[in-house]
Amino acid sequence: MKSSLIRPAIALALAASLAACGGSDKAEFTVAGSVTGIVYDGLVLTNAGVPLKVAPPATAGTPARFAFPDKLEYGDTYDVKVTTNPAHQNCAPGVPQGGIYANNADTAGRLKTIDIAIVCEINKFTVGGTITGLTGAGLVLANGSTGGTYSAATPATPPSTTPIAYELPVVQFGTTYGVTVSKQPAGQVCTVVNPTGTMGDEPVKNVNVTCVAA
Amino acid sequence: MKSSYLRASAALACAAVLTACGGGDGQLLLGGQISGVTKPGMVLTNNGGSDYEIPVPSNGTGTTTFFFPTRISSDDKYDVQIKSTPTNVDASSCQLLNNKGRAGFDVTTIQIACAFKTQALTGTVSNLKSQLILVNGADRVIVPAGATTFNMARVAQDAPYGVSILANPAGQSCAIANGVGTMGAADVNNVTVTCEP
């Protein structure tokens, strides 16, 4: 008697849980995610041709959440792309925390929720120019204490009269640079023109160095 | 009788397998990434031995990947610690991550980050009638009108510095003396800015 009661009870419970899963209400999925590193305005994402503007977060340094208005059903595919970058930045699908691959394109329902990672970085450009008149060995240029150095190759004998183009490591948009002669070449004194500035939207190529006999 | 043979041979087989695994010459890498190496003297140990001095990377960044020359074996316990640091590193700042464990595959995820000792970079200004902006590369300092001293951000030992003028004060032109050098083990406080007229 006892077991005959238990069996129908189990069957009922199973049926109930199945209904909860499959149900008549179709599961809906929101194509959502977060953008990290966004600082400037202008980012536009698209999914299946539908654009979505994403503004920088109110609190700097926090991720900007986004959600496309159209809901997806189980099995629908999505493919979120960056169509317009913010000013001075470059954004691309990134790897979510704990993940291995970018998750901007997938099929709705494969995971419980859709949480796409988009990562933005501020553009960086090199600082450089030309070196004229270098005959001595040992010239080192530096961009402050953290901006890297450039060590000029020992000039050939006789020295070439063609100016040498040089580049220091990249500097982020909006950051200052200040190029100085960290080590003077043997027997010469070099001076820098246009040594300082604030990085804009293209490489700096006018920090020119002229060397003369000491 | 039969079973005792079986047991003995099983024990032998086990021993053989264990030797293959545990032996001295392993096949697995033990390493990861380290920062703060611009001078010789960064020595790491594994399980208190296998001293390994990290070669100084040539790019001047102080950051490099490293692997102990002695390989370890599968299932070996490892415990990587810092034995000594270069003179320009603040040893108390070093942080180690994923430095202990038991090897399953190549260990490449050890993270060691050390900060450099830093020194102050300061100076004096004379005859400054309106705002002056100084930079040491990415470090930007606004010196207000009438100021007689200024402080740049602290600079890591052995790093170059070069204080230059981003924006002269209105109607004035300033010149810098002692603005360029390489930071030693003492603070630099002799950068002199003179403004005219």
Interface residues (C-beta under 8 A of the other chain):
Chain A: V140 A142 N143 G144 S145 T146 G147 G148 T149 V171 T175 T176 Y177 G178 V179 T180 V181 S182 P195 T196 G197 T198
Chain B: G60 L121 V135 N136 G137 A138 D139 R140 A153 V155 A156 A159 P160 Y161 G162 V163 S164 I165 L166 G179 V180 T182 M183
